[in-house]
Amino acid sequence: MAISKIITFCAIFIFSITAAHADWILNQEKSNLSYGSIKKNSIGESNHFQHLEGRITEDGNITLLIDLSSVETWVDIRNARMKEFLFQVTDFPVASLKGQIDMDKFKKLKVGGQMSVDMAFDFDLHGQTQVIESEITILRLSEKTVVVVPDGIIFLDAEKFNLLPGLKKLKELAKLPSISSAIPVVFHLTFNQVP
């Protein structure tokens, strides 16, 4: 089965079981999830994913699906290597983030207002699940549009997601002395209320 079909199937399955209550859908065109990589100890690069799926349900359940095959590093050979050796998308095509938000506070947020929330997310990547804690800010742009951003940079440890062998392979292929295993992540996610 093609990776794109697997992503679509996963999204349909996860979101269909909550369809009766779901009312906030990720606007992919106005959302971004980027991560940084540091090589040779001082050279930083920014990469992102082109395909995301997300939903916030009436019960406050947050789900974000990341299509790892949509990674964009701006270099074709590097994209291919990231998919094959780091993310291993044939076996692990999707990363997922799941959490819970207090919808009573969410619904009381007025247009033009913002609120900060301490969150704990279950992040599944490369077959490993870790709890990611972060303070996020929710901005209400209109009655039907909110934007979610982290209050600071989130750092992931590649070792905890069993990504060190992939990093080692990338380092060998690119003939680099080092690639940092600390991965900074930033995002802004726009959600629109469905009819």
C-alpha positions as CSV (number, residue, x, y, z in Angstrom):
1,M,0.0,0.0,0.0
2,A,1.4,3.4,-0.9
3,I,2.5,5.7,2.0
4,S,0.0,8.4,1.0
5,K,-2.8,5.9,1.1
6,I,-1.7,4.7,4.5
7,I,-1.6,8.3,5.8
8,T,-5.1,8.9,4.4
9,F,-6.4,5.6,6.0
10,C,-4.9,6.5,9.4
11,A,-6.4,9.9,9.3
12,I,-9.9,8.7,8.3
13,F,-9.8,6.0,10.9
14,I,-8.7,8.2,13.8
15,F,-10.9,11.1,12.9
16,S,-14.0,9.1,11.9
17,I,-14.3,7.6,15.4
18,T,-14.6,11.2,16.8
19,A,-16.6,12.7,14.0
20,A,-19.7,13.1,16.0
21,H,-18.1,15.4,18.4
22,A,-15.2,17.0,16.4
23,D,-15.6,20.6,15.4
24,W,-12.1,22.1,15.0
25,I,-10.1,21.0,11.9
26,L,-6.4,21.8,11.2
27,N,-6.0,24.3,8.3
28,Q,-2.9,22.8,6.7
29,E,-2.3,25.8,4.4
30,K,-2.0,28.1,7.4
31,S,-0.1,25.7,9.7
32,N,3.5,24.8,10.0
33,L,5.6,22.3,11.9
34,S,9.4,22.7,11.6
35,Y,12.4,21.2,13.2
36,G,16.1,22.1,13.2
37,S,19.2,20.1,12.8
38,I,22.7,21.2,13.7
39,K,25.7,19.7,11.9
40,K,29.5,20.4,12.4
41,N,28.6,21.8,15.8
42,S,27.6,25.2,14.4
43,I,25.7,24.9,11.1
44,G,21.9,25.0,11.6
45,E,19.3,24.0,9.1
46,S,15.5,24.3,9.2
47,N,13.2,21.5,7.8
48,H,9.5,21.1,7.9
49,F,6.7,18.7,7.0
50,Q,4.3,19.5,4.1
51,H,1.4,17.3,5.2
52,L,-0.3,17.5,8.5
53,E,-3.8,16.4,9.7
54,G,-5.3,17.6,13.0
55,R,-8.5,17.8,15.0
56,I,-9.7,19.2,18.3
57,T,-12.9,17.5,19.5
58,E,-15.8,18.8,21.5
59,D,-14.3,16.8,24.4
60,G,-11.0,18.6,24.1
61,N,-9.1,15.7,22.6
62,I,-6.2,17.0,20.4
63,T,-4.8,14.8,17.6
64,L,-2.1,15.7,15.2
65,L,-0.8,13.4,12.5
66,I,2.5,14.1,10.7
67,D,3.2,12.5,7.3
68,L,6.9,11.8,7.7
69,S,7.3,11.1,4.0
70,S,6.4,14.8,3.4
71,V,9.6,16.0,5.0
72,E,11.1,19.0,3.2
73,T,14.8,19.8,3.7
74,W,15.2,21.7,0.4
75,V,17.6,19.2,-1.0
76,D,16.2,16.2,-2.9
77,I,18.9,13.7,-1.9
78,R,18.7,14.7,1.7
79,N,14.9,14.3,1.6
80,A,15.4,10.8,0.3
81,R,18.0,9.9,2.9
82,M,15.8,11.3,5.8
83,K,12.9,9.2,4.7
84,E,14.9,6.0,4.2
85,F,17.5,6.1,7.0
86,L,16.2,8.4,9.7
87,F,12.4,8.2,9.7
88,Q,12.3,4.8,7.9
89,V,8.9,5.7,6.5
90,T,8.2,2.3,5.1
91,D,7.9,1.0,8.6
92,F,6.9,4.2,10.4
93,P,5.0,6.4,8.0
94,V,3.2,8.6,10.6
95,A,4.1,10.4,13.8
96,S,1.3,11.3,16.1
97,L,0.7,13.8,18.9
98,K,-2.2,13.4,21.3
99,G,-3.3,15.5,24.2
100,Q,-6.2,17.0,26.1
101,I,-7.3,20.6,26.6
102,D,-9.9,22.1,29.0
103,M,-12.7,23.0,26.5
104,D,-14.6,25.1,29.1
105,K,-11.7,27.6,29.1
106,F,-11.2,27.2,25.4
107,K,-14.8,28.1,24.6
108,K,-14.6,31.1,26.9
109,L,-11.7,32.6,25.1
110,K,-12.9,35.8,23.4
111,V,-12.0,37.0,19.9
112,G,-8.6,38.8,20.1
113,G,-7.8,37.1,23.3
114,Q,-5.1,34.5,24.2
115,M,-4.4,32.0,27.0
116,S,-1.4,30.0,28.0
117,V,-1.9,26.3,28.9
118,D,0.5,23.8,30.4
119,M,0.1,20.6,28.3
120,A,1.4,17.1,28.3
121,F,1.3,15.3,24.9
122,D,1.9,11.7,24.0
123,F,4.2,11.9,21.0
124,D,4.6,8.7,19.0
125,L,7.6,8.7,16.6
126,H,9.5,5.8,15.1
127,G,7.7,3.2,17.2
128,Q,8.5,5.0,20.5
129,T,6.1,7.0,22.6
130,Q,7.3,9.8,24.9
131,V,5.4,12.4,27.0
132,I,6.2,15.9,25.8
133,E,5.5,18.7,28.3
134,S,5.1,22.3,27.0
135,E,3.3,25.5,27.7
136,I,1.3,26.5,24.7
137,T,-0.5,29.7,23.8
138,I,-3.9,29.7,22.1
139,L,-4.8,32.8,20.1
140,R,-8.4,33.3,19.1
141,L,-8.4,35.2,15.8
142,S,-12.2,34.9,15.1
143,E,-15.2,33.0,16.3
144,K,-14.2,30.1,14.1
145,T,-10.4,30.4,14.0
146,V,-7.7,29.7,16.6
147,V,-3.9,29.5,16.4
148,V,-1.9,27.3,18.7
149,V,1.8,28.0,19.2
150,P,4.4,26.9,21.8
151,D,5.6,29.5,24.3
152,G,9.2,28.4,23.7
153,I,11.3,26.0,21.6
154,I,10.6,22.3,22.3
155,F,13.6,20.0,22.2
156,L,13.3,16.3,21.4
157,D,16.0,13.8,22.2
158,A,16.7,11.6,19.2
159,E,18.0,8.8,21.4
160,K,14.6,8.4,23.1
161,F,13.0,7.8,19.8
162,N,15.6,5.3,18.6
163,L,16.8,7.7,15.9
164,L,20.5,7.6,16.7
165,P,21.3,4.7,14.2
166,G,19.6,6.8,11.5
167,L,21.6,9.9,12.5
168,K,24.8,7.9,12.4
169,K,24.0,6.7,8.9
170,L,23.2,10.3,7.7
171,K,26.5,11.5,9.2
172,E,28.4,8.8,7.3
173,L,26.7,9.4,4.0
174,A,27.2,13.2,4.2
175,K,30.7,12.7,5.6
176,L,30.0,15.0,8.6
177,P,31.9,15.1,11.8
178,S,28.7,15.5,13.8
179,I,24.9,15.9,13.8
180,S,23.3,17.0,17.0
181,S,20.9,14.5,18.7
182,A,19.0,17.4,20.3
183,I,16.2,18.4,17.9
184,P,14.5,21.8,18.3
185,V,10.9,21.9,17.2
186,V,8.6,24.9,16.6
187,F,5.1,25.1,15.2
188,H,2.0,27.2,14.6
189,L,-1.2,25.3,14.0
190,T,-4.4,27.0,12.7
191,F,-7.7,25.4,13.5
192,N,-11.0,26.3,11.9
193,Q,-14.4,25.4,13.4
194,V,-16.4,23.2,11.1
195,P,-20.1,24.0,10.3
